[in-house]
Amino acid sequence: MAKTAFLGLGVMGAPMAGYLAKAGHEVTVYNRTASKAQAWVDANEGRAASTPREAARGAEFVMACVGNDDDLRQVCLGEDGAFAGMEAGSVFVDHTTVSAEVTRELHAAAAEKGIAFVDAPVSGGQAGAENGQLVVMCGGEAEAYDRAAPMIDTYAKLCKRLGESGAGQLCKMVNQICIAGLVQGLSEGLHFAQKAGLDGRAVVEVIGGGAAGSWQMVNRFETMLDDKFEHGFAVNWMRKDLGICLKTADEVGASLPVTALVDQFYKDVQKLGGGRWDTSSLIKRLNAVGE
């Protein structure tokens, strides 16, 4: 069993840290809102720390799942950052979806202190975190990944190294690019079915087992048809991720016309007041346009 720290206890981080504790690891948690850290301690075996540095002190593994590039820098760097509390030979595992640029920056900063850094963004959403069924895509040195993988496996159904530092984040970008097109296609299909007078549930029963089937269809069609979006991965976070994708596409010379268009559709959803709605709320935009 390993001494471990977990930084960031949102809808993803809290259950992930919980699985580490259930597996018997000694877990210290940190959250910017201290009450969330205390609530986690009340529900799990472990303790809370007041700073990332304190949480990381003496830990063999430090996991993070925070909001964006700046949040990640804040928990890693500076006098109160995790790197200041970590010892040479320890491993930092970042589950945040951030730019490959900040990943490589922090990888280099960690290396100067003898700390290994694995970028390990996740897919599977809140339900995947709560059920310990996340898919984790990793970048970093093979030795560091091999050490971290058994820890990650406590809350993942699949964990794979894609290459050197930043490769995990680049893979997560591919994931988000694919999701954007899938959700827009599903939204248009269900919107069309409703307008054409078809029973949406019956339609999905027929087409879901064929070539049109997808995770999004299986897990989101009912709430989409019921106009319920107070769950899942928020539009605000998806726009953050798609912004990273589009910026990186410019840097590597990739063309993402559909992704750019869907990003603007999500902007429309935000204007409807849906920044915290699930990403499947793209259908709400279509229904609003059609009214």
C-alpha positions in Angstrom: 0.0 0.0 0.0 1.3 3.4 -0.9 1.2 6.8 0.7 -0.8 8.9 -1.7 -2.1 12.5 -2.2 -5.1 13.5 -4.3 -5.5 17.2 -5.3 -8.9 18.3 -6.5 -12.2 16.8 -5.2 -14.8 17.7 -7.8 -17.3 15.3 -9.3 -14.4 13.3 -10.8 -11.7 13.6 -8.2 -13.7 12.8 -5.1 -14.7 9.3 -6.2 -11.3 8.6 -7.7 -9.6 9.4 -4.4 -12.3 7.3 -2.7 -11.3 4.2 -4.8 -7.6 4.7 -3.7 -8.7 4.7 -0.1 -10.9 1.7 -0.5 -8.0 -0.2 -2.0 -6.1 0.4 1.2 -3.8 3.2 0.3 -3.0 6.0 2.7 -4.7 9.0 1.1 -4.3 12.7 2.0 -6.6 15.0 0.1 -6.5 18.7 -0.8 -9.2 20.9 -2.3 -9.3 24.6 -2.8 -12.7 24.7 -1.0 -11.7 23.2 2.3 -15.2 22.0 3.2 -15.1 19.6 0.3 -11.9 18.1 1.6 -13.5 17.7 5.0 -16.6 16.1 3.5 -14.4 13.6 1.7 -12.6 12.7 4.9 -15.9 12.3 6.7 -17.0 9.7 4.0 -13.7 7.9 3.5 -10.5 6.7 5.2 -7.9 9.5 5.0 -7.0 13.0 6.1 -7.2 16.5 4.6 -4.3 19.0 4.1 -4.5 22.8 3.9 -2.1 23.1 1.0 -1.0 20.9 -2.0 2.5 21.0 -0.5 1.3 19.6 2.8 -0.8 16.9 1.1 2.1 15.8 -1.1 4.7 15.7 1.7 6.2 12.2 1.8 3.8 10.8 -0.8 5.0 8.2 -3.2 2.2 9.2 -5.6 0.4 12.5 -6.0 -2.7 12.6 -8.2 -4.4 15.7 -9.4 -7.8 16.4 -11.1 -8.4 20.2 -11.2 -9.9 22.6 -13.7 -7.5 24.0 -16.3 -3.9 24.9 -17.1 -3.8 27.7 -14.5 -5.3 25.6 -11.8 -2.8 22.8 -12.5 0.1 25.2 -12.3 -1.2 26.6 -9.0 -1.4 23.2 -7.3 2.0 22.1 -8.7 4.3 25.2 -8.4 5.3 27.8 -5.8 6.0 27.6 -2.1 2.7 25.8 -1.4 2.7 23.7 -4.5 2.9 19.9 -4.6 6.3 19.8 -6.2 7.7 21.6 -3.1 6.5 18.8 -0.9 7.4 15.9 -3.1 10.6 13.9 -2.8 12.9 12.8 -5.6 11.7 9.4 -7.0 8.0 10.2 -6.4 5.4 10.3 -9.2 2.9 13.0 -10.1 -0.1 11.8 -12.0 -2.2 14.5 -13.7 -5.8 13.5 -14.5 -6.8 17.1 -15.5 -7.6 17.8 -19.2 -5.1 20.5 -20.0 -2.9 21.6 -22.9 0.0 19.4 -24.0 2.0 22.7 -23.6 1.5 23.0 -19.8 2.0 19.2 -19.5 5.5 19.5 -21.0 6.2 22.6 -18.9 5.4 20.8 -15.7 7.0 17.6 -16.8 10.3 19.6 -17.1 9.8 21.4 -13.8 9.2 18.0 -12.1 12.2 16.5 -13.7 14.5 19.2 -12.2 13.4 18.0 -8.8 13.8 14.3 -9.7 10.0 13.8 -9.8 8.4 11.7 -12.5 5.3 13.2 -14.2 2.6 11.3 -16.0 -0.1 13.1 -17.9 -3.2 10.9 -17.6 -6.5 12.6 -18.7 -9.6 10.5 -18.3 -12.8 9.7 -20.2 -16.0 8.2 -18.8 -17.5 11.2 -17.0 -18.9 11.4 -13.5 -20.6 8.0 -13.8 -17.3 6.4 -14.9 -15.5 8.0 -11.9 -18.2 6.9 -9.4 -18.2 3.3 -10.8 -14.4 3.0 -11.1 -14.8 2.5 -14.9 -12.7 5.3 -16.3 -10.6 5.1 -19.4 -7.2 6.7 -18.8 -4.8 7.8 -21.6 -1.2 8.4 -20.5 2.0 10.1 -21.6 5.4 10.1 -19.9 8.4 7.9 -19.3 7.6 4.2 -19.5 9.1 3.5 -16.0 7.0 6.2 -14.4 3.8 4.9 -16.1 4.6 1.3 -15.0 4.8 2.4 -11.4 1.6 4.5 -11.6 -0.6 2.1 -13.5 -1.5 -0.1 -10.6 -2.7 2.9 -8.7 -4.7 4.2 -11.6 -6.2 0.8 -12.1 -8.1 1.2 -8.8 -10.6 3.5 -10.6 -10.1 2.6 -14.3 -11.3 -0.1 -16.6 -8.6 0.7 -19.1 -5.3 2.5 -18.8 -2.8 2.8 -21.6 0.5 4.7 -22.3 0.4 6.4 -25.7 4.0 7.9 -25.7 6.2 10.5 -24.1 5.1 13.5 -22.1 2.0 15.2 -23.6 0.8 12.1 -25.5 -2.0 11.4 -23.1 -3.3 15.0 -23.5 -3.1 14.7 -27.3 -5.1 11.5 -27.1 -7.7 13.2 -24.9 -8.0 15.8 -27.6 -8.9 13.1 -30.1 -11.5 11.8 -27.7 -13.2 15.2 -27.4 -13.0 15.8 -31.1 -14.8 12.6 -31.7 -17.4 13.2 -29.0 -18.3 16.7 -30.4 -19.3 15.3 -33.8 -21.1 12.3 -32.3 -23.2 14.4 -29.9 -24.2 16.8 -32.7 -25.1 13.9 -35.0 -27.2 12.3 -32.3 -28.9 15.6 -31.4 -29.8 16.2 -35.1 -31.1 12.6 -35.4 -33.3 12.7 -32.3 -34.5 16.3 -33.2 -35.5 15.1 -36.7 -37.3 12.0 -35.3 -39.4 14.2 -33.0 -40.2 16.7 -35.7 -41.2 13.9 -38.1 -43.6 12.5 -35.5 -41.6 9.3 -34.7 -41.3 7.7 -31.2 -37.7 8.6 -30.3 -37.3 5.6 -28.0 -38.5 3.2 -30.6 -36.1 4.7 -33.1 -33.2 4.2 -30.8 -34.2 0.7 -30.1 -34.0 -0.1 -33.8 -30.9 1.9 -34.9 -28.9 1.5 -31.6 -27.9 -2.0 -32.5 -26.6 -1.1 -35.9 -24.0 1.2 -37.4 -25.5 4.3 -35.8 -25.0 3.0 -32.2 -22.6 4.7 -29.8 -21.9 5.3 -26.1 -23.6 8.6 -26.4 -26.7 7.1 -27.8 -26.9 4.4 -25.2 -26.3 6.6 -22.2 -27.8 9.9 -23.3 -30.8 9.4 -25.6 -33.4 9.1 -22.8 -32.4 12.3 -21.0 -32.1 14.1 -24.3 -35.7 13.1 -25.2 -36.9 14.0 -21.7 -35.2 17.5 -21.9 -33.0 16.7 -18.8 -29.5 18.0 -18.7 -28.6 18.6 -15.1 -26.0 15.8 -15.0 -22.8 14.7 -16.8 -20.0 16.6 -18.4 -20.7 20.4 -18.4 -20.8 22.5 -21.6 -18.4 25.0 -20.0 -15.8 22.3 -19.6 -16.4 20.9 -23.1 -15.8 24.4 -24.6 -12.5 24.6 -22.6 -11.4 21.3 -24.0 -12.5 22.1 -27.6 -10.6 25.4 -27.3 -7.4 23.3 -26.5 -8.2 21.1 -29.4 -8.6 23.9 -31.9 -5.5 25.7 -30.7 -3.4 22.6 -31.0 -4.8 21.8 -34.4 -3.5 25.2 -35.6 -0.1 24.3 -34.2 0.2 20.9 -35.8 -1.6 21.8 -39.1 -4.7 19.7 -38.6 -8.1 20.7 -40.0 -11.1 20.5 -37.6 -14.0 22.2 -39.4 -16.8 20.1 -37.6 -15.2 20.6 -34.2 -15.0 24.4 -34.8 -18.6 24.4 -35.8 -19.8 22.4 -32.8 -17.8 24.6 -30.5 -19.9 27.5 -31.7 -23.0 25.5 -31.2 -22.0 25.0 -27.5 -21.5 28.7 -27.3 -25.1 29.0 -28.3 -26.1 26.6 -25.5 -24.2 28.8 -23.1 -26.2 31.8 -24.3 -29.3 29.8 -23.4 -28.1 29.6 -19.9 -26.8 26.0 -20.3 -23.1 26.4 -19.3 -23.5 23.7 -16.6 -25.8 21.5 -18.7 -24.5 18.1 -20.0 -22.9 18.2 -23.4 -25.9 16.3 -24.8 -27.8 19.6 -24.5 -26.9 20.4 -28.1 -30.4 19.0 -28.9 -31.9 21.8 -26.8 -30.3 24.3 -29.1 -31.9 22.6 -32.1 -35.3 22.5 -30.5 -35.0 26.2 -29.6 -34.1 27.1 -33.2 -37.0 25.0 -34.4 -39.6 26.7 -32.2 
